[in-house]
Amino acid sequence: MPFVPTSVVSEKGLQNVALSPWSKDMEEMILAVPVHQKRVSPLFDVASRVWVVEFGDSGRADRSTLLLEGMTEVQRVTLLNRVGVKCLLCAGISGSCSSLLRSAGIQVVDGVVGDVEEVVDAQQGGRIMEERFRMPGCGGGWRHRKGYRGGRGGRGGRGGPR
């Protein structure tokens, strides 16, 4: 079933968006995916729009497109938080923006690529961890990053855990 946004809103039109919050039993959730030309946008921080999809017991329920153009990181996070987003799937995101989202209680899964339709269907079907949705050469949201330095330097010019 192709994704067709039911509405397009900006922060000014937010009062017209009525999405329900994530339920305690996790049967319902609100997912956001930054979009560029029907694919996951390469970097959330500069994406001009994000698809917001609410999942319920019977599958997808409400769909919206939020306009993010010209918004700061704080404004983006505030907007997603106000519409009840609980999970952001994205290809790339800055550390500061990721921290702001996590502080707002929004789970961030980065390193996700592909056609937005397929990504949303994969999330709904529990297949989002498949290799075809991972950014090549990047562990993305699947790599545990705590204490990871990566790159060169540190112990004898090798990266790795501290």
Contacts in CASP RR format, 6 or more apart in sequence:
PFRMAT RR
TARGET T0000
AUTHOR 0000-0000-0000
METHOD contacts of the structure
MODEL  1
MPFVPTSVVSEKGLQNVALSPWSKDMEEMILAVPVHQKRVSPLFDVASRV
WVVEFGDSGRADRSTLLLEGMTEVQRVTLLNRVGVKCLLCAGISGSCSSL
LRSAGIQVVDGVVGDVEEVVDAQQGGRIMEERFRMPGCGGGWRHRKGYRG
GRGGRGGRGGPR
1 60 0 8 1.000
2 117 0 8 1.000
3 51 0 8 1.000
3 53 0 8 1.000
3 60 0 8 1.000
3 63 0 8 1.000
3 116 0 8 1.000
3 117 0 8 1.000
3 120 0 8 1.000
4 63 0 8 1.000
5 51 0 8 1.000
5 63 0 8 1.000
5 64 0 8 1.000
5 65 0 8 1.000
6 62 0 8 1.000
6 63 0 8 1.000
6 64 0 8 1.000
7 16 0 8 1.000
7 17 0 8 1.000
7 63 0 8 1.000
7 64 0 8 1.000
7 65 0 8 1.000
8 64 0 8 1.000
8 65 0 8 1.000
8 66 0 8 1.000
8 67 0 8 1.000
9 16 0 8 1.000
9 17 0 8 1.000
9 64 0 8 1.000
9 65 0 8 1.000
9 66 0 8 1.000
9 67 0 8 1.000
10 66 0 8 1.000
10 67 0 8 1.000
11 71 0 8 1.000
11 75 0 8 1.000
11 79 0 8 1.000
14 79 0 8 1.000
14 82 0 8 1.000
14 83 0 8 1.000
17 64 0 8 1.000
17 83 0 8 1.000
19 30 0 8 1.000
19 52 0 8 1.000
19 54 0 8 1.000
19 62 0 8 1.000
19 64 0 8 1.000
19 83 0 8 1.000
19 84 0 8 1.000
20 28 0 8 1.000
20 30 0 8 1.000
20 54 0 8 1.000
21 30 0 8 1.000
21 84 0 8 1.000
21 86 0 8 1.000
22 28 0 8 1.000
22 29 0 8 1.000
22 30 0 8 1.000
22 84 0 8 1.000
22 86 0 8 1.000
23 29 0 8 1.000
27 56 0 8 1.000
27 57 0 8 1.000
28 54 0 8 1.000
28 55 0 8 1.000
28 56 0 8 1.000
28 57 0 8 1.000
28 61 0 8 1.000
29 54 0 8 1.000
29 55 0 8 1.000
29 56 0 8 1.000
29 86 0 8 1.000
29 87 0 8 1.000
30 52 0 8 1.000
30 53 0 8 1.000
30 54 0 8 1.000
30 55 0 8 1.000
30 83 0 8 1.000
30 84 0 8 1.000
30 85 0 8 1.000
30 86 0 8 1.000
30 87 0 8 1.000
31 52 0 8 1.000
31 53 0 8 1.000
31 54 0 8 1.000
31 55 0 8 1.000
31 85 0 8 1.000
31 86 0 8 1.000
31 87 0 8 1.000
31 88 0 8 1.000
31 89 0 8 1.000
31 120 0 8 1.000
31 123 0 8 1.000
32 50 0 8 1.000
32 51 0 8 1.000
32 52 0 8 1.000
32 53 0 8 1.000
32 66 0 8 1.000
32 80 0 8 1.000
32 85 0 8 1.000
32 87 0 8 1.000
32 88 0 8 1.000
32 89 0 8 1.000
32 106 0 8 1.000
33 40 0 8 1.000
33 50 0 8 1.000
33 51 0 8 1.000
33 53 0 8 1.000
33 88 0 8 1.000
33 89 0 8 1.000
33 90 0 8 1.000
33 112 0 8 1.000
33 116 0 8 1.000
33 119 0 8 1.000
33 120 0 8 1.000
34 40 0 8 1.000
34 41 0 8 1.000
34 43 0 8 1.000
34 44 0 8 1.000
34 47 0 8 1.000
34 49 0 8 1.000
34 50 0 8 1.000
34 51 0 8 1.000
34 68 0 8 1.000
34 88 0 8 1.000
34 90 0 8 1.000
34 91 0 8 1.000
35 41 0 8 1.000
35 47 0 8 1.000
35 49 0 8 1.000
35 50 0 8 1.000
35 51 0 8 1.000
35 65 0 8 1.000
35 116 0 8 1.000
36 42 0 8 1.000
36 47 0 8 1.000
36 48 0 8 1.000
38 115 0 8 1.000
38 116 0 8 1.000
38 117 0 8 1.000
39 113 0 8 1.000
39 114 0 8 1.000
39 115 0 8 1.000
39 116 0 8 1.000
40 89 0 8 1.000
40 90 0 8 1.000
40 91 0 8 1.000
40 112 0 8 1.000
40 113 0 8 1.000
40 114 0 8 1.000
40 116 0 8 1.000
40 119 0 8 1.000
41 47 0 8 1.000
41 90 0 8 1.000
41 91 0 8 1.000
42 91 0 8 1.000
42 92 0 8 1.000
43 90 0 8 1.000
43 91 0 8 1.000
43 92 0 8 1.000
43 93 0 8 1.000
43 94 0 8 1.000
44 50 0 8 1.000
44 76 0 8 1.000
44 88 0 8 1.000
44 90 0 8 1.000
44 91 0 8 1.000
44 92 0 8 1.000
44 93 0 8 1.000
44 97 0 8 1.000
45 73 0 8 1.000
45 76 0 8 1.000
45 93 0 8 1.000
45 94 0 8 1.000
45 97 0 8 1.000
47 68 0 8 1.000
48 67 0 8 1.000
48 68 0 8 1.000
48 69 0 8 1.000
49 65 0 8 1.000
49 66 0 8 1.000
49 67 0 8 1.000
49 68 0 8 1.000
49 69 0 8 1.000
50 65 0 8 1.000
50 66 0 8 1.000
50 68 0 8 1.000
50 80 0 8 1.000
51 63 0 8 1.000
51 64 0 8 1.000
51 65 0 8 1.000
51 116 0 8 1.000
51 120 0 8 1.000
52 62 0 8 1.000
52 63 0 8 1.000
52 64 0 8 1.000
52 65 0 8 1.000
52 66 0 8 1.000
52 80 0 8 1.000
52 83 0 8 1.000
52 85 0 8 1.000
53 60 0 8 1.000
53 62 0 8 1.000
53 63 0 8 1.000
53 120 0 8 1.000
54 60 0 8 1.000
54 61 0 8 1.000
54 62 0 8 1.000
54 63 0 8 1.000
55 61 0 8 1.000
55 124 0 8 1.000
59 124 0 8 1.000
60 120 0 8 1.000
60 124 0 8 1.000
64 83 0 8 1.000
66 79 0 8 1.000
66 80 0 8 1.000
66 83 0 8 1.000
68 76 0 8 1.000
68 79 0 8 1.000
71 79 0 8 1.000
73 94 0 8 1.000
73 96 0 8 1.000
73 97 0 8 1.000
73 100 0 8 1.000
74 100 0 8 1.000
76 97 0 8 1.000
77 97 0 8 1.000
77 100 0 8 1.000
77 101 0 8 1.000
77 104 0 8 1.000
77 106 0 8 1.000
78 104 0 8 1.000
80 88 0 8 1.000
80 101 0 8 1.000
80 104 0 8 1.000
80 106 0 8 1.000
81 104 0 8 1.000
81 105 0 8 1.000
81 106 0 8 1.000
85 106 0 8 1.000
86 105 0 8 1.000
86 106 0 8 1.000
86 107 0 8 1.000
87 106 0 8 1.000
87 107 0 8 1.000
87 108 0 8 1.000
87 109 0 8 1.000
87 123 0 8 1.000
88 101 0 8 1.000
88 106 0 8 1.000
88 107 0 8 1.000
88 108 0 8 1.000
88 109 0 8 1.000
89 109 0 8 1.000
89 112 0 8 1.000
89 119 0 8 1.000
89 123 0 8 1.000
89 128 0 8 1.000
90 108 0 8 1.000
90 109 0 8 1.000
90 110 0 8 1.000
90 111 0 8 1.000
90 112 0 8 1.000
91 110 0 8 1.000
91 111 0 8 1.000
91 112 0 8 1.000
91 113 0 8 1.000
91 135 0 8 1.000
92 110 0 8 1.000
92 111 0 8 1.000
92 135 0 8 1.000
93 101 0 8 1.000
93 108 0 8 1.000
93 110 0 8 1.000
98 108 0 8 1.000
98 110 0 8 1.000
101 108 0 8 1.000
102 108 0 8 1.000
108 141 0 8 1.000
109 128 0 8 1.000
109 140 0 8 1.000
109 141 0 8 1.000
110 140 0 8 1.000
110 141 0 8 1.000
111 134 0 8 1.000
111 135 0 8 1.000
111 138 0 8 1.000
111 139 0 8 1.000
111 140 0 8 1.000
111 141 0 8 1.000
111 142 0 8 1.000
112 119 0 8 1.000
112 128 0 8 1.000
112 133 0 8 1.000
112 134 0 8 1.000
112 135 0 8 1.000
112 140 0 8 1.000
112 141 0 8 1.000
113 119 0 8 1.000
113 133 0 8 1.000
113 134 0 8 1.000
113 135 0 8 1.000
113 136 0 8 1.000
114 132 0 8 1.000
114 133 0 8 1.000
118 133 0 8 1.000
119 128 0 8 1.000
119 133 0 8 1.000
121 127 0 8 1.000
122 128 0 8 1.000
122 130 0 8 1.000
122 133 0 8 1.000
127 133 0 8 1.000
129 142 0 8 1.000
134 140 0 8 1.000
134 142 0 8 1.000
147 161 0 8 1.000
147 162 0 8 1.000
148 160 0 8 1.000
148 161 0 8 1.000
148 162 0 8 1.000
149 159 0 8 1.000
149 160 0 8 1.000
149 161 0 8 1.000
149 162 0 8 1.000
150 159 0 8 1.000
150 160 0 8 1.000
151 159 0 8 1.000
151 160 0 8 1.000
152 158 0 8 1.000
152 159 0 8 1.000
153 159 0 8 1.000
END
